[in-house]
Amino acid sequence: MGWGILIVWGIIAIIVGFVLISMDVIRERGVQPTRALEEEKPTVKGGGVIMIGPVPIAFGSDTRYLVIALVLTIVLMLLALVFIFIYH
């Protein structure tokens, strides 16, 4: 089996995926949401930390999740330091 047949199958898979996604988008446009879905609005809470060098930038939708993200960041930084000192 050469590379040519793999390339053809890859292109066919991409085209089939594009067609399936397009059909689903077209089908979903005709569906009207019910009142039950409009009234229920789920709340999503979370937090995260972005490390730029030694400077943490913390964000969160709730103070509790912000603190959890910062504590996990400190734990992971300490764990990384332990592994650096052990295996260096």
Gaussian input, Z-matrix of N, CA and C with variables (Angstrom, degrees):
# hf/3-21g

backbone

0 1
 N
 C     1     B1
 C     2     B2     1     A1
 N     3     B3     2     A2     1     D1
 C     4     B4     3     A3     2     D2
 C     5     B5     4     A4     3     D3
 N     6     B6     5     A5     4     D4
 C     7     B7     6     A6     5     D5
 C     8     B8     7     A7     6     D6
 N     9     B9     8     A8     7     D7
 C    10    B10     9     A9     8     D8
 C    11    B11    10    A10     9     D9
 N    12    B12    11    A11    10    D10
 C    13    B13    12    A12    11    D11
 C    14    B14    13    A13    12    D12
 N    15    B15    14    A14    13    D13
 C    16    B16    15    A15    14    D14
 C    17    B17    16    A16    15    D15
 N    18    B18    17    A17    16    D16
 C    19    B19    18    A18    17    D17
 C    20    B20    19    A19    18    D18
 N    21    B21    20    A20    19    D19
 C    22    B22    21    A21    20    D20
 C    23    B23    22    A22    21    D21
 N    24    B24    23    A23    22    D22
 C    25    B25    24    A24    23    D23
 C    26    B26    25    A25    24    D24
 N    27    B27    26    A26    25    D25
 C    28    B28    27    A27    26    D26
 C    29    B29    28    A28    27    D27
 N    30    B30    29    A29    28    D28
 C    31    B31    30    A30    29    D29
 C    32    B32    31    A31    30    D30
 N    33    B33    32    A32    31    D31
 C    34    B34    33    A33    32    D32
 C    35    B35    34    A34    33    D33
 N    36    B36    35    A35    34    D34
 C    37    B37    36    A36    35    D35
 C    38    B38    37    A37    36    D36
 N    39    B39    38    A38    37    D37
 C    40    B40    39    A39    38    D38
 C    41    B41    40    A40    39    D39
 N    42    B42    41    A41    40    D40
 C    43    B43    42    A42    41    D41
 C    44    B44    43    A43    42    D42
 N    45    B45    44    A44    43    D43
 C    46    B46    45    A45    44    D44
 C    47    B47    46    A46    45    D45
 N    48    B48    47    A47    46    D46
 C    49    B49    48    A48    47    D47
 C    50    B50    49    A49    48    D48
 N    51    B51    50    A50    49    D49
 C    52    B52    51    A51    50    D50
 C    53    B53    52    A52    51    D51
 N    54    B54    53    A53    52    D52
 C    55    B55    54    A54    53    D53
 C    56    B56    55    A55    54    D54
 N    57    B57    56    A56    55    D55
 C    58    B58    57    A57    56    D56
 C    59    B59    58    A58    57    D57
 N    60    B60    59    A59    58    D58
 C    61    B61    60    A60    59    D59
 C    62    B62    61    A61    60    D60
 N    63    B63    62    A62    61    D61
 C    64    B64    63    A63    62    D62
 C    65    B65    64    A64    63    D63
 N    66    B66    65    A65    64    D64
 C    67    B67    66    A66    65    D65
 C    68    B68    67    A67    66    D66
 N    69    B69    68    A68    67    D67
 C    70    B70    69    A69    68    D68
 C    71    B71    70    A70    69    D69
 N    72    B72    71    A71    70    D70
 C    73    B73    72    A72    71    D71
 C    74    B74    73    A73    72    D72
 N    75    B75    74    A74    73    D73
 C    76    B76    75    A75    74    D74
 C    77    B77    76    A76    75    D75
 N    78    B78    77    A77    76    D76
 C    79    B79    78    A78    77    D77
 C    80    B80    79    A79    78    D78
 N    81    B81    80    A80    79    D79
 C    82    B82    81    A81    80    D80
 C    83    B83    82    A82    81    D81
 N    84    B84    83    A83    82    D82
 C    85    B85    84    A84    83    D83
 C    86    B86    85    A85    84    D84
 N    87    B87    86    A86    85    D85
 C    88    B88    87    A87    86    D86
 C    89    B89    88    A88    87    D87
 N    90    B90    89    A89    88    D88
 C    91    B91    90    A90    89    D89
 C    92    B92    91    A91    90    D90
 N    93    B93    92    A92    91    D91
 C    94    B94    93    A93    92    D92
 C    95    B95    94    A94    93    D93
 N    96    B96    95    A95    94    D94
 C    97    B97    96    A96    95    D95
 C    98    B98    97    A97    96    D96
 N    99    B99    98    A98    97    D97
 C   100   B100    99    A99    98    D98
 C   101   B101   100   A100    99    D99
 N   102   B102   101   A101   100   D100
 C   103   B103   102   A102   101   D101
 C   104   B104   103   A103   102   D102
 N   105   B105   104   A104   103   D103
 C   106   B106   105   A105   104   D104
 C   107   B107   106   A106   105   D105
 N   108   B108   107   A107   106   D106
 C   109   B109   108   A108   107   D107
 C   110   B110   109   A109   108   D108
 N   111   B111   110   A110   109   D109
 C   112   B112   111   A111   110   D110
 C   113   B113   112   A112   111   D111
 N   114   B114   113   A113   112   D112
 C   115   B115   114   A114   113   D113
 C   116   B116   115   A115   114   D114
 N   117   B117   116   A116   115   D115
 C   118   B118   117   A117   116   D116
 C   119   B119   118   A118   117   D117
 N   120   B120   119   A119   118   D118
 C   121   B121   120   A120   119   D119
 C   122   B122   121   A121   120   D120
 N   123   B123   122   A122   121   D121
 C   124   B124   123   A123   122   D122
 C   125   B125   124   A124   123   D123
 N   126   B126   125   A125   124   D124
 C   127   B127   126   A126   125   D125
 C   128   B128   127   A127   126   D126
 N   129   B129   128   A128   127   D127
 C   130   B130   129   A129   128   D128
 C   131   B131   130   A130   129   D129
 N   132   B132   131   A131   130   D130
 C   133   B133   132   A132   131   D131
 C   134   B134   133   A133   132   D132
 N   135   B135   134   A134   133   D133
 C   136   B136   135   A135   134   D134
 C   137   B137   136   A136   135   D135
 N   138   B138   137   A137   136   D136
 C   139   B139   138   A138   137   D137
 C   140   B140   139   A139   138   D138
 N   141   B141   140   A140   139   D139
 C   142   B142   141   A141   140   D140
 C   143   B143   142   A142   141   D141
 N   144   B144   143   A143   142   D142
 C   145   B145   144   A144   143   D143
 C   146   B146   145   A145   144   D144
 N   147   B147   146   A146   145   D145
 C   148   B148   147   A147   146   D146
 C   149   B149   148   A148   147   D147
 N   150   B150   149   A149   148   D148
 C   151   B151   150   A150   149   D149
 C   152   B152   151   A151   150   D150
 N   153   B153   152   A152   151   D151
 C   154   B154   153   A153   152   D152
 C   155   B155   154   A154   153   D153
 N   156   B156   155   A155   154   D154
 C   157   B157   156   A156   155   D155
 C   158   B158   157   A157   156   D156
 N   159   B159   158   A158   157   D157
 C   160   B160   159   A159   158   D158
 C   161   B161   160   A160   159   D159
 N   162   B162   161   A161   160   D160
 C   163   B163   162   A162   161   D161
 C   164   B164   163   A163   162   D162
 N   165   B165   164   A164   163   D163
 C   166   B166   165   A165   164   D164
 C   167   B167   166   A166   165   D165
 N   168   B168   167   A167   166   D166
 C   169   B169   168   A168   167   D167
 C   170   B170   169   A169   168   D168
 N   171   B171   170   A170   169   D169
 C   172   B172   171   A171   170   D170
 C   173   B173   172   A172   171   D171
 N   174   B174   173   A173   172   D172
 C   175   B175   174   A174   173   D173
 C   176   B176   175   A175   174   D174
 N   177   B177   176   A176   175   D175
 C   178   B178   177   A177   176   D176
 C   179   B179   178   A178   177   D177
 N   180   B180   179   A179   178   D178
 C   181   B181   180   A180   179   D179
 C   182   B182   181   A181   180   D180
 N   183   B183   182   A182   181   D181
 C   184   B184   183   A183   182   D182
 C   185   B185   184   A184   183   D183
 N   186   B186   185   A185   184   D184
 C   187   B187   186   A186   185   D185
 C   188   B188   187   A187   186   D186
 N   189   B189   188   A188   187   D187
 C   190   B190   189   A189   188   D188
 C   191   B191   190   A190   189   D189
 N   192   B192   191   A191   190   D190
 C   193   B193   192   A192   191   D191
 C   194   B194   193   A193   192   D192
 N   195   B195   194   A194   193   D193
 C   196   B196   195   A195   194   D194
 C   197   B197   196   A196   195   D195
 N   198   B198   197   A197   196   D196
 C   199   B199   198   A198   197   D197
 C   200   B200   199   A199   198   D198
 N   201   B201   200   A200   199   D199
 C   202   B202   201   A201   200   D200
 C   203   B203   202   A202   201   D201
 N   204   B204   203   A203   202   D202
 C   205   B205   204   A204   203   D203
 C   206   B206   205   A205   204   D204
 N   207   B207   206   A206   205   D205
 C   208   B208   207   A207   206   D206
 C   209   B209   208   A208   207   D207
 N   210   B210   209   A209   208   D208
 C   211   B211   210   A210   209   D209
 C   212   B212   211   A211   210   D210
 N   213   B213   212   A212   211   D211
 C   214   B214   213   A213   212   D212
 C   215   B215   214   A214   213   D213
 N   216   B216   215   A215   214   D214
 C   217   B217   216   A216   215   D215
 C   218   B218   217   A217   216   D216
 N   219   B219   218   A218   217   D217
 C   220   B220   219   A219   218   D218
 C   221   B221   220   A220   219   D219
 N   222   B222   221   A221   220   D220
 C   223   B223   222   A222   221   D221
 C   224   B224   223   A223   222   D222
 N   225   B225   224   A224   223   D223
 C   226   B226   225   A225   224   D224
 C   227   B227   226   A226   225   D225
 N   228   B228   227   A227   226   D226
 C   229   B229   228   A228   227   D227
 C   230   B230   229   A229   228   D228
 N   231   B231   230   A230   229   D229
 C   232   B232   231   A231   230   D230
 C   233   B233   232   A232   231   D231
 N   234   B234   233   A233   232   D232
 C   235   B235   234   A234   233   D233
 C   236   B236   235   A235   234   D234
 N   237   B237   236   A236   235   D235
 C   238   B238   237   A237   236   D236
 C   239   B239   238   A238   237   D237
 N   240   B240   239   A239   238   D238
 C   241   B241   240   A240   239   D239
 C   242   B242   241   A241   240   D240
 N   243   B243   242   A242   241   D241
 C   244   B244   243   A243   242   D242
 C   245   B245   244   A244   243   D243
 N   246   B246   245   A245   244   D244
 C   247   B247   246   A246   245   D245
 C   248   B248   247   A247   246   D246
 N   249   B249   248   A248   247   D247
 C   250   B250   249   A249   248   D248
 C   251   B251   250   A250   249   D249
 N   252   B252   251   A251   250   D250
 C   253   B253   252   A252   251   D251
 C   254   B254   253   A253   252   D252
 N   255   B255   254   A254   253   D253
 C   256   B256   255   A255   254   D254
 C   257   B257   256   A256   255   D255
 N   258   B258   257   A257   256   D256
 C   259   B259   258   A258   257   D257
 C   260   B260   259   A259   258   D258
 N   261   B261   260   A260   259   D259
 C   262   B262   261   A261   260   D260
 C   263   B263   262   A262   261   D261

   B1=1.4497
   B2=1.5239
   B3=1.3133
   B4=1.4482
   B5=1.5219
   B6=1.3218
   B7=1.4560
   B8=1.5176
   B9=1.3078
   B10=1.4602
   B11=1.5230
   B12=1.3333
   B13=1.4629
   B14=1.5335
   B15=1.3362
   B16=1.4626
   B17=1.5258
   B18=1.3099
   B19=1.4647
   B20=1.5273
   B21=1.3267
   B22=1.4648
   B23=1.5214
   B24=1.3447
   B25=1.4670
   B26=1.5253
   B27=1.3105
   B28=1.4566
   B29=1.5160
   B30=1.3182
   B31=1.4684
   B32=1.5176
   B33=1.3221
   B34=1.4720
   B35=1.5289
   B36=1.3293
   B37=1.4611
   B38=1.5234
   B39=1.3201
   B40=1.4641
   B41=1.5157
   B42=1.3348
   B43=1.4679
   B44=1.5220
   B45=1.3440
   B46=1.4699
   B47=1.5328
   B48=1.3167
   B49=1.4564
   B50=1.5150
   B51=1.3190
   B52=1.4650
   B53=1.5218
   B54=1.3284
   B55=1.4599
   B56=1.5246
   B57=1.3461
   B58=1.4622
   B59=1.5200
   B60=1.3229
   B61=1.4631
   B62=1.5175
   B63=1.3245
   B64=1.4642
   B65=1.5269
   B66=1.3371
   B67=1.4647
   B68=1.5242
   B69=1.3347
   B70=1.4578
   B71=1.5268
   B72=1.3148
   B73=1.4703
   B74=1.5184
   B75=1.3196
   B76=1.4669
   B77=1.5204
   B78=1.3184
   B79=1.4635
   B80=1.5231
   B81=1.3394
   B82=1.4561
   B83=1.5262
   B84=1.3028
   B85=1.4659
   B86=1.5171
   B87=1.3109
   B88=1.4510
   B89=1.5169
   B90=1.3298
   B91=1.4564
   B92=1.5247
   B93=1.3352
   B94=1.4569
   B95=1.5205
   B96=1.3338
   B97=1.4642
   B98=1.5260
   B99=1.3087
   B100=1.4626
   B101=1.5195
   B102=1.3405
   B103=1.4653
   B104=1.5253
   B105=1.3151
   B106=1.4601
   B107=1.5242
   B108=1.3199
   B109=1.4598
   B110=1.5209
   B111=1.3182
   B112=1.4543
   B113=1.5204
   B114=1.3345
   B115=1.4506
   B116=1.5202
   B117=1.3164
   B118=1.4532
   B119=1.5196
   B120=1.3178
   B121=1.4557
   B122=1.5220
   B123=1.3154
   B124=1.4621
   B125=1.5220
   B126=1.3094
   B127=1.4585
   B128=1.5167
   B129=1.2939
   B130=1.4491
   B131=1.5160
   B132=1.3135
   B133=1.4565
   B134=1.5089
   B135=1.3126
   B136=1.4471
   B137=1.5082
   B138=1.2948
   B139=1.4534
   B140=1.5090
   B141=1.2987
   B142=1.4504
   B143=1.5059
   B144=1.3039
   B145=1.4576
   B146=1.5212
   B147=1.3155
   B148=1.4627
   B149=1.5185
   B150=1.3114
   B151=1.4623
   B152=1.5244
   B153=1.3128
   B154=1.4613
   B155=1.5230
   B156=1.3152
   B157=1.4583
   B158=1.5139
   B159=1.3266
   B160=1.4669
   B161=1.5378
   B162=1.3235
   B163=1.4664
   B164=1.5290
   B165=1.3482
   B166=1.4666
   B167=1.5271
   B168=1.3161
   B169=1.4610
   B170=1.5220
   B171=1.3334
   B172=1.4537
   B173=1.5195
   B174=1.3230
   B175=1.4574
   B176=1.5154
   B177=1.3219
   B178=1.4451
   B179=1.5087
   B180=1.3270
   B181=1.4558
   B182=1.5219
   B183=1.3199
   B184=1.4451
   B185=1.5275
   B186=1.3191
   B187=1.4651
   B188=1.5216
   B189=1.3183
   B190=1.4687
   B191=1.5221
   B192=1.3140
   B193=1.4652
   B194=1.5268
   B195=1.3161
   B196=1.4544
   B197=1.5293
   B198=1.3237
   B199=1.4649
   B200=1.5278
   B201=1.3273
   B202=1.4620
   B203=1.5295
   B204=1.3208
   B205=1.4684
   B206=1.5234
   B207=1.3356
   B208=1.4658
   B209=1.5266
   B210=1.3368
   B211=1.4667
   B212=1.5282
   B213=1.3315
   B214=1.4634
   B215=1.5202
   B216=1.3256
   B217=1.4636
   B218=1.5190
   B219=1.3334
   B220=1.4588
   B221=1.5235
   B222=1.3284
   B223=1.4685
   B224=1.5307
   B225=1.3226
   B226=1.4718
   B227=1.5233
   B228=1.3316
   B229=1.4716
   B230=1.5282
   B231=1.3393
   B232=1.4595
   B233=1.5282
   B234=1.3246
   B235=1.4575
   B236=1.5292
   B237=1.3266
   B238=1.4660
   B239=1.5236
   B240=1.3367
   B241=1.4676
   B242=1.5257
   B243=1.3279
   B244=1.4588
   B245=1.5257
   B246=1.3184
   B247=1.4710
   B248=1.5262
   B249=1.3164
   B250=1.4773
   B251=1.5150
   B252=1.3496
   B253=1.4633
   B254=1.5152
   B255=1.3295
   B256=1.4702
   B257=1.5256
   B258=1.3204
   B259=1.4647
   B260=1.5206
   B261=1.3069
   B262=1.4588
   B263=1.4842
   A1=108.02
   A2=115.64
   A3=119.81
   A4=112.11
   A5=113.75
   A6=120.57
   A7=112.24
   A8=116.71
   A9=121.19
   A10=112.93
   A11=117.15
   A12=120.65
   A13=110.54
   A14=116.87
   A15=119.56
   A16=111.34
   A17=116.45
   A18=120.55
   A19=110.08
   A20=117.27
   A21=121.19
   A22=110.54
   A23=117.48
   A24=120.46
   A25=111.31
   A26=117.84
   A27=121.15
   A28=112.25
   A29=116.24
   A30=120.88
   A31=110.23
   A32=117.36
   A33=120.73
   A34=109.99
   A35=118.40
   A36=121.51
   A37=111.02
   A38=117.94
   A39=121.88
   A40=110.59
   A41=117.41
   A42=120.84
   A43=110.70
   A44=117.57
   A45=120.77
   A46=109.88
   A47=117.87
   A48=121.33
   A49=112.03
   A50=117.29
   A51=121.59
   A52=110.96
   A53=117.41
   A54=121.09
   A55=110.70
   A56=117.69
   A57=120.68
   A58=111.86
   A59=117.29
   A60=120.72
   A61=110.45
   A62=117.80
   A63=121.24
   A64=110.95
   A65=117.22
   A66=120.23
   A67=110.92
   A68=117.59
   A69=120.63
   A70=110.83
   A71=117.60
   A72=120.51
   A73=110.36
   A74=117.57
   A75=121.04
   A76=110.12
   A77=117.87
   A78=121.71
   A79=111.22
   A80=118.51
   A81=122.18
   A82=112.53
   A83=119.12
   A84=120.63
   A85=111.82
   A86=118.56
   A87=121.75
   A88=113.33
   A89=118.47
   A90=121.91
   A91=109.24
   A92=116.52
   A93=121.84
   A94=109.24
   A95=118.69
   A96=119.80
   A97=111.41
   A98=115.65
   A99=120.08
   A100=109.73
   A101=115.41
   A102=119.57
   A103=111.86
   A104=117.50
   A105=120.48
   A106=110.66
   A107=116.79
   A108=119.84
   A109=111.48
   A110=117.49
   A111=120.39
   A112=111.37
   A113=118.26
   A114=121.47
   A115=112.36
   A116=118.03
   A117=121.32
   A118=109.61
   A119=115.33
   A120=119.62
   A121=107.71
   A122=116.50
   A123=118.57
   A124=110.89
   A125=115.69
   A126=119.97
   A127=108.70
   A128=115.12
   A129=121.65
   A130=107.35
   A131=115.54
   A132=120.10
   A133=108.69
   A134=115.56
   A135=119.09
   A136=110.75
   A137=115.33
   A138=121.12
   A139=109.80
   A140=115.05
   A141=119.38
   A142=111.58
   A143=114.85
   A144=121.51
   A145=108.07
   A146=115.24
   A147=121.25
   A148=106.93
   A149=115.71
   A150=120.03
   A151=109.16
   A152=115.98
   A153=121.54
   A154=105.77
   A155=114.09
   A156=119.44
   A157=108.71
   A158=117.08
   A159=118.99
   A160=113.61
   A161=117.04
   A162=120.87
   A163=110.04
   A164=117.37
   A165=119.11
   A166=111.34
   A167=115.98
   A168=121.92
   A169=105.61
   A170=115.94
   A171=121.01
   A172=110.17
   A173=116.11
   A174=121.61
   A175=108.53
   A176=115.84
   A177=119.81
   A178=111.22
   A179=115.53
   A180=120.13
   A181=111.30
   A182=117.47
   A183=122.36
   A184=107.43
   A185=117.00
   A186=120.64
   A187=111.49
   A188=116.71
   A189=120.54
   A190=111.04
   A191=117.28
   A192=120.94
   A193=111.39
   A194=116.92
   A195=120.59
   A196=110.16
   A197=116.89
   A198=121.02
   A199=110.28
   A200=117.07
   A201=120.41
   A202=110.57
   A203=117.19
   A204=120.75
   A205=110.75
   A206=117.60
   A207=119.93
   A208=111.66
   A209=117.53
   A210=120.34
   A211=110.06
   A212=117.40
   A213=120.09
   A214=111.78
   A215=116.69
   A216=120.43
   A217=110.76
   A218=117.11
   A219=120.45
   A220=110.56
   A221=117.31
   A222=120.90
   A223=110.46
   A224=117.41
   A225=119.80
   A226=111.71
   A227=117.60
   A228=120.01
   A229=110.43
   A230=117.27
   A231=120.17
   A232=111.05
   A233=117.12
   A234=121.16
   A235=111.10
   A236=116.27
   A237=119.98
   A238=110.65
   A239=117.40
   A240=120.10
   A241=111.54
   A242=117.02
   A243=120.31
   A244=110.37
   A245=117.30
   A246=120.33
   A247=111.79
   A248=116.61
   A249=119.08
   A250=110.13
   A251=117.13
   A252=119.76
   A253=112.10
   A254=117.78
   A255=120.38
   A256=111.11
   A257=117.63
   A258=121.05
   A259=114.20
   A260=118.26
   A261=119.38
   A262=111.17
   D1=121.75
   D2=-177.82
   D3=-91.20
   D4=178.11
   D5=179.61
   D6=-66.99
   D7=-30.12
   D8=-177.02
   D9=-58.76
   D10=-43.94
   D11=-178.35
   D12=-68.92
   D13=-34.45
   D14=177.68
   D15=-67.46
   D16=-38.23
   D17=177.81
   D18=-65.23
   D19=-43.03
   D20=178.77
   D21=-61.86
   D22=-45.41
   D23=179.31
   D24=-64.80
   D25=-35.49
   D26=176.61
   D27=-64.48
   D28=-43.16
   D29=178.30
   D30=-65.68
   D31=-40.66
   D32=177.57
   D33=-62.39
   D34=-42.76
   D35=179.60
   D36=-62.35
   D37=-41.07
   D38=177.99
   D39=-63.71
   D40=-44.56
   D41=-179.18
   D42=-65.32
   D43=-42.98
   D44=179.08
   D45=-62.91
   D46=-42.95
   D47=177.67
   D48=-61.33
   D49=-43.77
   D50=178.22
   D51=-62.07
   D52=-42.42
   D53=179.92
   D54=-65.42
   D55=-43.43
   D56=179.94
   D57=-63.53
   D58=-42.95
   D59=178.33
   D60=-65.18
   D61=-41.67
   D62=179.01
   D63=-62.88
   D64=-41.44
   D65=179.02
   D66=-64.19
   D67=-38.32
   D68=-179.89
   D69=-68.55
   D70=-40.07
   D71=178.45
   D72=-64.29
   D73=-42.12
   D74=179.60
   D75=-65.89
   D76=-40.10
   D77=-179.77
   D78=-67.20
   D79=-38.31
   D80=-177.15
   D81=-71.05
   D82=-22.85
   D83=-179.73
   D84=-66.53
   D85=-27.54
   D86=-178.72
   D87=-82.93
   D88=-11.59
   D89=-177.17
   D90=-86.52
   D91=127.37
   D92=178.01
   D93=-95.98
   D94=135.73
   D95=179.25
   D96=-69.63
   D97=147.11
   D98=178.04
   D99=-85.02
   D100=166.30
   D101=179.95
   D102=-64.96
   D103=-32.30
   D104=-179.33
   D105=-62.55
   D106=-38.50
   D107=179.34
   D108=-71.88
   D109=-32.81
   D110=-179.43
   D111=-72.29
   D112=-34.20
   D113=-177.22
   D114=-77.34
   D115=-34.96
   D116=-178.89
   D117=-86.41
   D118=117.33
   D119=176.38
   D120=-120.39
   D121=108.15
   D122=-178.69
   D123=-69.17
   D124=144.95
   D125=176.67
   D126=-100.19
   D127=132.47
   D128=179.43
   D129=-114.33
   D130=124.98
   D131=-179.89
   D132=-122.03
   D133=145.30
   D134=179.64
   D135=-175.46
   D136=177.00
   D137=179.46
   D138=-157.75
   D139=166.55
   D140=-179.95
   D141=-161.85
   D142=168.71
   D143=179.71
   D144=-135.75
   D145=132.44
   D146=174.82
   D147=-110.68
   D148=124.99
   D149=179.84
   D150=-99.29
   D151=119.59
   D152=173.06
   D153=-113.39
   D154=95.66
   D155=-172.91
   D156=66.16
   D157=-130.84
   D158=178.64
   D159=-88.68
   D160=2.60
   D161=-175.28
   D162=-98.80
   D163=117.12
   D164=176.78
   D165=-87.08
   D166=137.07
   D167=173.08
   D168=-115.26
   D169=111.61
   D170=-174.50
   D171=-103.45
   D172=144.19
   D173=176.46
   D174=-145.47
   D175=154.34
   D176=179.07
   D177=-173.19
   D178=158.07
   D179=179.68
   D180=-89.37
   D181=-9.53
   D182=-178.37
   D183=-149.33
   D184=146.84
   D185=-178.43
   D186=-61.20
   D187=-37.92
   D188=-179.46
   D189=-60.15
   D190=-45.95
   D191=-178.35
   D192=-72.27
   D193=-29.26
   D194=175.93
   D195=-65.61
   D196=-43.82
   D197=178.74
   D198=-65.35
   D199=-41.48
   D200=177.91
   D201=-60.60
   D202=-43.34
   D203=179.75
   D204=-63.94
   D205=-40.68
   D206=179.21
   D207=-67.22
   D208=-40.73
   D209=179.03
   D210=-64.35
   D211=-43.54
   D212=177.71
   D213=-62.66
   D214=-36.21
   D215=177.59
   D216=-64.14
   D217=-44.24
   D218=178.96
   D219=-63.36
   D220=-43.02
   D221=179.05
   D222=-61.77
   D223=-44.69
   D224=-179.75
   D225=-66.75
   D226=-36.30
   D227=177.28
   D228=-65.23
   D229=-42.45
   D230=178.12
   D231=-65.48
   D232=-39.84
   D233=177.38
   D234=-62.68
   D235=-40.60
   D236=177.73
   D237=-63.98
   D238=-40.99
   D239=177.99
   D240=-64.14
   D241=-39.54
   D242=177.81
   D243=-61.57
   D244=-45.82
   D245=179.33
   D246=-65.62
   D247=-35.37
   D248=177.81
   D249=-64.00
   D250=-44.45
   D251=-178.32
   D252=-72.04
   D253=-32.13
   D254=-179.65
   D255=-72.50
   D256=-46.67
   D257=-172.44
   D258=-98.50
   D259=9.54
   D260=179.45
   D261=-95.40

